[in-house]
Amino acid sequence: MQTKVDEWSTKAFEASVEELSALIDDSRCILETEKESRGGSGLVRISPQTVKNVVVVGDIHGDMESLVHILKDIEDLNADKIVFLGDYGDRGSESVEVYYLLLKLKASEGKGKIIMLRGNHEGPADMPVMPHDLPFLFTKKYGMRGKEVYKKLKELWEYLPYAVLIERRYLMLHGGLPANAASIEDIAFAHESHPASTNFEEILWSDPVEGKGVFYSMRGAGRMFGEDITEKVLGAVGVKTLIRSHEPCEGVEVRQGGKVLTLFSRKGSPYFNTRAAYLVLDANALREAKDAEELAGSAARIW
Protein backbone atom coordinates (compact mmCIF):
# COMPACT_ATOMS: atom_id res chain seq x y z
CA MET A 1 0.00 0.00 0.00
CA GLN A 2 2.91 2.36 0.72
CA THR A 3 3.64 3.08 -2.93
CA LYS A 4 -0.01 3.84 -3.53
CA VAL A 5 -0.26 6.04 -0.45
CA ASP A 6 2.78 8.04 -1.56
CA GLU A 7 1.33 8.41 -5.05
CA TRP A 8 -2.17 9.28 -3.89
CA SER A 9 -1.09 11.71 -1.18
CA THR A 10 1.04 13.60 -3.71
CA LYS A 11 -1.80 13.57 -6.21
CA ALA A 12 -4.18 14.92 -3.55
CA PHE A 13 -2.40 18.28 -3.68
CA GLU A 14 -2.31 18.34 -7.49
CA ALA A 15 -5.74 16.96 -8.41
CA SER A 16 -7.88 19.16 -10.60
CA VAL A 17 -11.44 20.03 -9.72
CA GLU A 18 -12.60 17.65 -12.46
CA GLU A 19 -10.56 14.78 -11.03
CA LEU A 20 -11.85 15.27 -7.49
CA SER A 21 -15.40 15.60 -8.77
CA ALA A 22 -15.09 12.33 -10.71
CA LEU A 23 -13.65 10.62 -7.62
CA ILE A 24 -16.63 11.74 -5.54
CA ASP A 25 -18.95 10.33 -8.23
CA ASP A 26 -17.13 6.98 -8.23
CA SER A 27 -17.21 6.79 -4.43
CA ARG A 28 -20.88 7.68 -4.33
CA CYS A 29 -21.70 4.77 -6.66
CA ILE A 30 -19.84 2.36 -4.37
CA LEU A 31 -21.45 3.77 -1.22
CA GLU A 32 -24.91 3.69 -2.79
CA THR A 33 -24.48 0.02 -3.70
CA GLU A 34 -23.26 -0.79 -0.19
CA LYS A 35 -26.19 1.03 1.38
CA GLU A 36 -28.64 -0.90 -0.80
CA SER A 37 -26.97 -4.17 0.23
CA ARG A 38 -27.63 -3.20 3.88
CA GLY A 39 -31.30 -2.61 3.12
CA GLY A 40 -30.90 1.13 3.69
CA SER A 41 -29.47 0.61 7.17
CA GLY A 42 -26.82 2.93 8.59
CA LEU A 43 -25.21 -0.02 10.40
CA VAL A 44 -22.39 -2.19 9.04
CA ARG A 45 -22.37 -5.64 10.60
CA ILE A 46 -19.12 -7.60 10.86
CA SER A 47 -18.94 -11.17 12.04
CA PRO A 48 -15.70 -11.59 14.05
CA GLN A 49 -15.22 -15.04 12.51
CA THR A 50 -14.89 -13.54 9.01
CA VAL A 51 -11.97 -11.17 9.69
CA LYS A 52 -8.47 -11.61 11.10
CA ASN A 53 -7.89 -7.94 11.92
CA VAL A 54 -9.74 -4.65 11.85
CA VAL A 55 -8.06 -1.24 11.97
CA VAL A 56 -10.03 1.60 13.58
CA VAL A 57 -9.18 5.28 13.01
CA GLY A 58 -10.62 8.22 14.93
CA ASP A 59 -10.98 11.89 13.95
CA ILE A 60 -8.61 13.09 11.20
CA HIS A 61 -9.85 16.70 10.79
CA GLY A 62 -7.71 17.64 7.81
CA ASP A 63 -4.43 16.28 9.21
CA MET A 64 -2.84 14.70 6.14
CA GLU A 65 0.40 13.87 7.97
CA SER A 66 -1.41 11.71 10.54
CA LEU A 67 -3.53 9.99 7.91
CA VAL A 68 -0.49 9.11 5.78
CA HIS A 69 1.36 7.89 8.89
CA ILE A 70 -1.50 5.52 9.76
CA LEU A 71 -1.89 4.14 6.23
CA LYS A 72 1.84 3.48 5.88
CA ASP A 73 2.09 2.03 9.38
CA ILE A 74 -0.59 -0.59 8.70
CA GLU A 75 0.82 -1.58 5.31
CA ASP A 76 2.10 -4.97 6.48
CA LEU A 77 -1.13 -5.84 8.29
CA ASN A 78 -3.14 -6.43 5.15
CA ALA A 79 -6.18 -5.39 7.20
CA ASP A 80 -9.50 -6.99 6.34
CA LYS A 81 -11.38 -3.83 7.30
CA ILE A 82 -10.34 -0.24 7.99
CA VAL A 83 -13.01 1.68 9.89
CA PHE A 84 -12.87 5.49 10.00
CA LEU A 85 -15.05 6.98 12.74
CA GLY A 86 -15.85 10.28 10.99
CA ASP A 87 -14.77 13.95 11.06
CA TYR A 88 -12.55 14.00 7.99
CA GLY A 89 -12.57 17.71 7.26
CA ASP A 90 -12.67 21.01 9.18
CA ARG A 91 -10.08 22.22 11.70
CA GLY A 92 -7.16 21.24 9.43
CA SER A 93 -5.91 23.17 6.41
CA GLU A 94 -5.49 20.00 4.30
CA SER A 95 -9.10 18.86 4.62
CA VAL A 96 -9.69 18.79 0.85
CA GLU A 97 -6.58 16.69 0.36
CA VAL A 98 -7.59 14.32 3.16
CA TYR A 99 -10.91 13.76 1.40
CA TYR A 100 -9.13 13.02 -1.86
CA LEU A 101 -6.89 10.39 -0.24
CA LEU A 102 -9.73 8.74 1.69
CA LEU A 103 -12.02 8.59 -1.33
CA LYS A 104 -9.18 7.26 -3.51
CA LEU A 105 -8.67 4.56 -0.90
CA LYS A 106 -12.40 3.83 -0.86
CA ALA A 107 -12.63 3.63 -4.65
CA SER A 108 -9.52 1.47 -5.03
CA GLU A 109 -9.59 -1.07 -2.20
CA GLY A 110 -12.63 -3.12 -3.11
CA LYS A 111 -16.16 -3.33 -1.77
CA GLY A 112 -16.52 -3.25 1.99
CA LYS A 113 -12.87 -2.97 3.04
CA ILE A 114 -12.87 0.78 3.72
CA ILE A 115 -15.72 1.84 6.02
CA MET A 116 -16.18 5.60 6.38
CA LEU A 117 -18.65 6.52 9.09
CA ARG A 118 -20.48 9.82 9.41
CA GLY A 119 -19.34 12.12 12.17
CA ASN A 120 -20.98 15.30 13.34
CA HIS A 121 -18.89 17.16 10.73
CA GLU A 122 -20.65 15.09 8.04
CA GLY A 123 -24.10 15.54 9.50
CA PRO A 124 -27.37 16.59 7.86
CA ALA A 125 -28.23 20.21 7.15
CA ASP A 126 -30.40 20.55 10.26
CA MET A 127 -27.41 19.67 12.49
CA PRO A 128 -24.79 22.21 11.36
CA VAL A 129 -21.35 22.35 12.93
CA MET A 130 -19.70 25.68 13.66
CA PRO A 131 -17.22 26.76 12.54
CA HIS A 132 -17.44 24.80 9.31
CA ASP A 133 -14.20 25.43 7.42
CA LEU A 134 -14.65 22.94 4.61
CA PRO A 135 -16.57 25.07 2.06
CA PHE A 136 -14.00 27.85 2.41
CA LEU A 137 -11.14 25.41 1.91
CA PHE A 138 -12.78 24.16 -1.29
CA THR A 139 -13.17 27.67 -2.70
CA LYS A 140 -9.64 28.56 -1.62
CA LYS A 141 -8.30 25.62 -3.64
CA TYR A 142 -10.65 25.64 -6.61
CA GLY A 143 -12.25 29.08 -6.71
CA MET A 144 -15.97 29.26 -7.43
CA ARG A 145 -15.94 25.71 -8.83
CA GLY A 146 -15.06 24.54 -5.35
CA LYS A 147 -18.65 25.24 -4.36
CA GLU A 148 -19.87 22.65 -6.86
CA VAL A 149 -17.51 19.99 -5.52
CA TYR A 150 -18.40 20.78 -1.93
CA LYS A 151 -22.10 20.38 -2.79
CA LYS A 152 -21.35 16.96 -4.31
CA LEU A 153 -19.45 15.96 -1.19
CA LYS A 154 -22.35 16.92 1.08
CA GLU A 155 -24.63 14.73 -1.03
CA LEU A 156 -22.11 11.88 -0.65
CA TRP A 157 -22.41 12.08 3.15
CA GLU A 158 -26.00 10.87 2.92
CA TYR A 159 -24.71 7.47 1.78
CA LEU A 160 -22.18 6.99 4.57
CA PRO A 161 -23.04 4.51 7.32
CA TYR A 162 -22.76 5.76 10.89
CA ALA A 163 -22.21 2.66 13.03
CA VAL A 164 -20.31 -0.63 12.92
CA LEU A 165 -21.28 -3.69 14.94
CA ILE A 166 -18.66 -6.38 15.44
CA GLU A 167 -21.16 -8.91 16.63
CA ARG A 168 -21.01 -9.82 20.34
CA ARG A 169 -17.84 -7.76 20.69
CA TYR A 170 -17.87 -4.01 19.92
CA LEU A 171 -20.06 -1.16 18.76
CA MET A 172 -18.35 1.68 16.88
CA LEU A 173 -19.76 5.10 16.08
CA HIS A 174 -18.65 8.71 16.12
CA GLY A 175 -20.29 10.36 19.10
CA GLY A 176 -22.41 8.48 21.58
CA LEU A 177 -25.17 6.06 22.44
CA PRO A 178 -28.81 7.08 21.99
CA ALA A 179 -30.21 7.10 25.52
CA ASN A 180 -33.54 5.61 24.45
CA ALA A 181 -32.20 2.93 22.10
CA ALA A 182 -33.75 -0.44 23.01
CA SER A 183 -32.34 -2.55 20.18
CA ILE A 184 -29.72 -2.54 17.44
CA GLU A 185 -32.47 -1.57 15.01
CA ASP A 186 -32.92 1.75 16.83
CA ILE A 187 -29.31 2.49 15.90
CA ALA A 188 -29.36 0.95 12.42
CA PHE A 189 -32.32 3.07 11.29
CA ALA A 190 -31.77 6.16 13.43
CA HIS A 191 -31.50 8.29 10.28
CA GLU A 192 -35.02 7.28 9.26
CA SER A 193 -36.53 8.30 12.61
CA HIS A 194 -34.76 11.68 12.50
CA PRO A 195 -35.81 14.32 13.50
CA ALA A 196 -38.83 12.89 15.34
CA SER A 197 -36.35 10.90 17.44
CA THR A 198 -33.02 12.23 18.73
CA ASN A 199 -31.27 8.89 18.16
CA PHE A 200 -29.37 10.05 15.06
CA GLU A 201 -28.36 13.32 16.68
CA GLU A 202 -27.02 11.47 19.72
CA ILE A 203 -25.03 9.02 17.58
CA LEU A 204 -23.26 11.91 15.87
CA TRP A 205 -22.95 14.36 18.76
CA SER A 206 -23.16 12.80 22.24
CA ASP A 207 -20.36 12.34 24.79
CA PRO A 208 -19.93 9.96 27.77
CA VAL A 209 -19.70 11.29 31.33
CA GLU A 210 -18.85 9.58 34.59
CA GLY A 211 -21.80 8.83 36.85
CA LYS A 212 -25.37 8.13 35.87
CA GLY A 213 -28.14 9.77 33.87
CA VAL A 214 -28.50 11.71 30.64
CA PHE A 215 -28.12 15.47 30.32
CA TYR A 216 -28.20 18.17 27.67
CA SER A 217 -24.80 18.83 26.13
CA MET A 218 -22.83 22.07 26.15
CA ARG A 219 -22.21 21.39 22.46
CA GLY A 220 -25.79 22.47 21.74
CA ALA A 221 -26.56 19.10 20.15
CA GLY A 222 -26.51 15.53 21.42
CA ARG A 223 -26.49 14.52 25.08
CA MET A 224 -24.11 13.68 27.91
CA PHE A 225 -24.78 10.05 28.83
CA GLY A 226 -23.77 8.22 31.99
CA GLU A 227 -22.61 4.71 32.73
CA ASP A 228 -26.14 3.40 33.32
CA ILE A 229 -27.14 4.44 29.78
CA THR A 230 -24.04 2.78 28.35
CA GLU A 231 -24.68 -0.45 30.26
CA LYS A 232 -28.30 -0.54 29.12
CA VAL A 233 -27.64 0.14 25.43
CA LEU A 234 -24.58 -2.09 25.12
CA GLY A 235 -26.60 -4.83 26.80
CA ALA A 236 -29.45 -4.32 24.35
CA VAL A 237 -27.16 -4.67 21.34
CA GLY A 238 -25.15 -7.51 22.88
CA VAL A 239 -21.63 -6.08 22.96
CA LYS A 240 -19.06 -5.33 25.65
CA THR A 241 -17.42 -2.06 24.60
CA LEU A 242 -18.22 1.18 22.80
CA ILE A 243 -15.45 2.50 20.54
CA ARG A 244 -15.96 6.14 19.55
CA SER A 245 -14.09 9.34 18.70
CA HIS A 246 -15.47 12.91 18.72
CA GLU A 247 -13.44 14.20 21.70
CA PRO A 248 -9.77 15.25 21.63
CA CYS A 249 -7.49 13.14 23.83
CA GLU A 250 -3.92 11.89 23.93
CA GLY A 251 -4.61 9.13 21.45
CA VAL A 252 -6.91 7.00 23.58
CA GLU A 253 -8.96 7.57 26.71
CA VAL A 254 -10.78 4.99 28.82
CA ARG A 255 -14.13 6.07 30.25
CA GLN A 256 -16.92 4.68 32.41
CA GLY A 257 -15.03 1.85 34.05
CA GLY A 258 -13.80 0.42 30.77
CA LYS A 259 -17.11 0.44 28.91
CA VAL A 260 -16.09 3.27 26.55
CA LEU A 261 -12.90 3.87 24.57
CA THR A 262 -12.38 7.28 22.95
CA LEU A 263 -9.96 7.32 20.01
CA PHE A 264 -8.37 10.42 18.46
CA SER A 265 -6.16 10.03 15.39
CA ARG A 266 -4.81 13.49 14.56
CA LYS A 267 -2.37 15.82 16.27
CA GLY A 268 -1.82 19.49 16.83
CA SER A 269 -3.69 22.77 16.45
CA PRO A 270 -6.40 23.59 17.33
CA TYR A 271 -6.58 20.64 19.76
CA PHE A 272 -2.93 20.69 20.88
CA ASN A 273 -2.85 17.01 21.75
CA THR A 274 0.73 15.69 21.60
CA ARG A 275 -0.17 12.07 20.82
CA ALA A 276 -2.58 10.36 18.47
CA ALA A 277 -3.58 6.72 18.00
CA TYR A 278 -5.38 4.12 15.96
CA LEU A 279 -6.52 0.63 16.97
CA VAL A 280 -5.64 -2.78 15.62
CA LEU A 281 -8.27 -5.32 16.60
CA ASP A 282 -6.30 -8.52 16.02
CA ALA A 283 -7.30 -12.17 16.35
CA ASN A 284 -7.11 -11.94 20.13
CA ALA A 285 -9.37 -8.88 20.33
CA LEU A 286 -11.81 -10.42 17.85
CA ARG A 287 -11.90 -13.88 19.44
CA GLU A 288 -13.04 -12.53 22.81
CA ALA A 289 -14.45 -9.07 23.58
CA LYS A 290 -12.07 -6.79 25.48
CA ASP A 291 -12.99 -3.80 27.58
CA ALA A 292 -11.62 -0.32 26.88
CA GLU A 293 -8.77 -0.70 29.36
CA GLU A 294 -7.57 -3.86 27.66
CA LEU A 295 -7.89 -2.32 24.20
CA ALA A 296 -5.97 0.78 25.27
CA GLY A 297 -3.17 -1.46 26.48
CA SER A 298 -3.01 -4.04 23.69
CA ALA A 299 -4.75 -2.70 20.58
CA ALA A 300 -3.85 1.01 20.56
CA ARG A 301 -0.99 2.13 18.34
CA ILE A 302 0.06 5.48 19.80
CA TRP A 303 2.59 7.86 18.29
C-alpha positions in Angstrom: 0.0 0.0 0.0 2.9 2.4 0.7 3.6 3.1 -2.9 0.0 3.8 -3.5 -0.3 6.0 -0.4 2.8 8.0 -1.6 1.3 8.4 -5.1 -2.2 9.3 -3.9 -1.1 11.7 -1.2 1.0 13.6 -3.7 -1.8 13.6 -6.2 -4.2 14.9 -3.6 -2.4 18.3 -3.7 -2.3 18.3 -7.5 -5.7 17.0 -8.4 -7.9 19.2 -10.6 -11.4 20.0 -9.7 -12.6 17.6 -12.5 -10.6 14.8 -11.0 -11.9 15.3 -7.5 -15.4 15.6 -8.8 -15.1 12.3 -10.7 -13.7 10.6 -7.6 -16.6 11.7 -5.5 -19.0 10.3 -8.2 -17.1 7.0 -8.2 -17.2 6.8 -4.4 -20.9 7.7 -4.3 -21.7 4.8 -6.7 -19.8 2.4 -4.4 -21.5 3.8 -1.2 -24.9 3.7 -2.8 -24.5 0.0 -3.7 -23.3 -0.8 -0.2 -26.2 1.0 1.4 -28.6 -0.9 -0.8 -27.0 -4.2 0.2 -27.6 -3.2 3.9 -31.3 -2.6 3.1 -30.9 1.1 3.7 -29.5 0.6 7.2 -26.8 2.9 8.6 -25.2 0.0 10.4 -22.4 -2.2 9.0 -22.4 -5.6 10.6 -19.1 -7.6 10.9 -18.9 -11.2 12.0 -15.7 -11.6 14.0 -15.2 -15.0 12.5 -14.9 -13.5 9.0 -12.0 -11.2 9.7 -8.5 -11.6 11.1 -7.9 -7.9 11.9 -9.7 -4.7 11.8 -8.1 -1.2 12.0 -10.0 1.6 13.6 -9.2 5.3 13.0 -10.6 8.2 14.9 -11.0 11.9 14.0 -8.6 13.1 11.2 -9.8 16.7 10.8 -7.7 17.6 7.8 -4.4 16.3 9.2 -2.8 14.7 6.1 0.4 13.9 8.0 -1.4 11.7 10.5 -3.5 10.0 7.9 -0.5 9.1 5.8 1.4 7.9 8.9 -1.5 5.5 9.8 -1.9 4.1 6.2 1.8 3.5 5.9 2.1 2.0 9.4 -0.6 -0.6 8.7 0.8 -1.6 5.3 2.1 -5.0 6.5 -1.1 -5.8 8.3 -3.1 -6.4 5.1 -6.2 -5.4 7.2 -9.5 -7.0 6.3 -11.4 -3.8 7.3 -10.3 -0.2 8.0 -13.0 1.7 9.9 -12.9 5.5 10.0 -15.1 7.0 12.7 -15.8 10.3 11.0 -14.8 13.9 11.1 -12.5 14.0 8.0 -12.6 17.7 7.3 -12.7 21.0 9.2 -10.1 22.2 11.7 -7.2 21.2 9.4 -5.9 23.2 6.4 -5.5 20.0 4.3 -9.1 18.9 4.6 -9.7 18.8 0.9 -6.6 16.7 0.4 -7.6 14.3 3.2 -10.9 13.8 1.4 -9.1 13.0 -1.9 -6.9 10.4 -0.2 -9.7 8.7 1.7 -12.0 8.6 -1.3 -9.2 7.3 -3.5 -8.7 4.6 -0.9 -12.4 3.8 -0.9 -12.6 3.6 -4.6 -9.5 1.5 -5.0 -9.6 -1.1 -2.2 -12.6 -3.1 -3.1 -16.2 -3.3 -1.8 -16.5 -3.2 2.0 -12.9 -3.0 3.0 -12.9 0.8 3.7 -15.7 1.8 6.0 -16.2 5.6 6.4 -18.7 6.5 9.1 -20.5 9.8 9.4 -19.3 12.1 12.2 -21.0 15.3 13.3 -18.9 17.2 10.7 -20.6 15.1 8.0 -24.1 15.5 9.5 -27.4 16.6 7.9 -28.2 20.2 7.2 -30.4 20.5 10.3 -27.4 19.7 12.5 -24.8 22.2 11.4 -21.3 22.3 12.9 -19.7 25.7 13.7 -17.2 26.8 12.5 -17.4 24.8 9.3 -14.2 25.4 7.4 -14.7 22.9 4.6 -16.6 25.1 2.1 -14.0 27.8 2.4 -11.1 25.4 1.9 -12.8 24.2 -1.3 -13.2 27.7 -2.7 -9.6 28.6 -1.6 -8.3 25.6 -3.6 -10.7 25.6 -6.6 -12.2 29.1 -6.7 -16.0 29.3 -7.4 -15.9 25.7 -8.8 -15.1 24.5 -5.3 -18.7 25.2 -4.4 -19.9 22.7 -6.9 -17.5 20.0 -5.5 -18.4 20.8 -1.9 -22.1 20.4 -2.8 -21.3 17.0 -4.3 -19.4 16.0 -1.2 -22.3 16.9 1.1 -24.6 14.7 -1.0 -22.1 11.9 -0.6 -22.4 12.1 3.1 -26.0 10.9 2.9 -24.7 7.5 1.8 -22.2 7.0 4.6 -23.0 4.5 7.3 -22.8 5.8 10.9 -22.2 2.7 13.0 -20.3 -0.6 12.9 -21.3 -3.7 14.9 -18.7 -6.4 15.4 -21.2 -8.9 16.6 -21.0 -9.8 20.3 -17.8 -7.8 20.7 -17.9 -4.0 19.9 -20.1 -1.2 18.8 -18.4 1.7 16.9 -19.8 5.1 16.1 -18.6 8.7 16.1 -20.3 10.4 19.1 -22.4 8.5 21.6 -25.2 6.1 22.4 -28.8 7.1 22.0 -30.2 7.1 25.5 -33.5 5.6 24.5 -32.2 2.9 22.1 -33.8 -0.4 23.0 -32.3 -2.5 20.2 -29.7 -2.5 17.4 -32.5 -1.6 15.0 -32.9 1.8 16.8 -29.3 2.5 15.9 -29.4 0.9 12.4 -32.3 3.1 11.3 -31.8 6.2 13.4 -31.5 8.3 10.3 -35.0 7.3 9.3 -36.5 8.3 12.6 -34.8 11.7 12.5 -35.8 14.3 13.5 -38.8 12.9 15.3 -36.3 10.9 17.4 -33.0 12.2 18.7 -31.3 8.9 18.2 -29.4 10.0 15.1 -28.4 13.3 16.7 -27.0 11.5 19.7 -25.0 9.0 17.6 -23.3 11.9 15.9 -23.0 14.4 18.8 -23.2 12.8 22.2 -20.4 12.3 24.8 -19.9 10.0 27.8 -19.7 11.3 31.3 -18.9 9.6 34.6 -21.8 8.8 36.9 -25.4 8.1 35.9 -28.1 9.8 33.9 -28.5 11.7 30.6 -28.1 15.5 30.3 -28.2 18.2 27.7 -24.8 18.8 26.1 -22.8 22.1 26.2 -22.2 21.4 22.5 -25.8 22.5 21.7 -26.6 19.1 20.2 -26.5 15.5 21.4 -26.5 14.5 25.1 -24.1 13.7 27.9 -24.8 10.0 28.8 -23.8 8.2 32.0 -22.6 4.7 32.7 -26.1 3.4 33.3 -27.1 4.4 29.8 -24.0 2.8 28.4 -24.7 -0.4 30.3 -28.3 -0.5 29.1 -27.6 0.1 25.4 -24.6 -2.1 25.1 -26.6 -4.8 26.8 -29.5 -4.3 24.3 -27.2 -4.7 21.3 -25.2 -7.5 22.9 -21.6 -6.1 23.0 -19.1 -5.3 25.6 -17.4 -2.1 24.6 -18.2 1.2 22.8 -15.4 2.5 20.5 -16.0 6.1 19.5 -14.1 9.3 18.7 -15.5 12.9 18.7 -13.4 14.2 21.7 -9.8 15.2 21.6 -7.5 13.1 23.8 -3.9 11.9 23.9 -4.6 9.1 21.4 -6.9 7.0 23.6 -9.0 7.6 26.7 -10.8 5.0 28.8 -14.1 6.1 30.2 -16.9 4.7 32.4 -15.0 1.8 34.0 -13.8 0.4 30.8 -17.1 0.4 28.9 -16.1 3.3 26.6 -12.9 3.9 24.6 -12.4 7.3 23.0 -10.0 7.3 20.0 -8.4 10.4 18.5 -6.2 10.0 15.4 -4.8 13.5 14.6 -2.4 15.8 16.3 -1.8 19.5 16.8 -3.7 22.8 16.4 -6.4 23.6 17.3 -6.6 20.6 19.8 -2.9 20.7 20.9 -2.8 17.0 21.8 0.7 15.7 21.6 -0.2 12.1 20.8 -2.6 10.4 18.5 -3.6 6.7 18.0 -5.4 4.1 16.0 -6.5 0.6 17.0 -5.6 -2.8 15.6 -8.3 -5.3 16.6 -6.3 -8.5 16.0 -7.3 -12.2 16.3 -7.1 -11.9 20.1 -9.4 -8.9 20.3 -11.8 -10.4 17.9 -11.9 -13.9 19.4 -13.0 -12.5 22.8 -14.4 -9.1 23.6 -12.1 -6.8 25.5 -13.0 -3.8 27.6 -11.6 -0.3 26.9 -8.8 -0.7 29.4 -7.6 -3.9 27.7 -7.9 -2.3 24.2 -6.0 0.8 25.3 -3.2 -1.5 26.5 -3.0 -4.0 23.7 -4.8 -2.7 20.6 -3.8 1.0 20.6 -1.0 2.1 18.3 0.1 5.5 19.8 2.6 7.9 18.3 
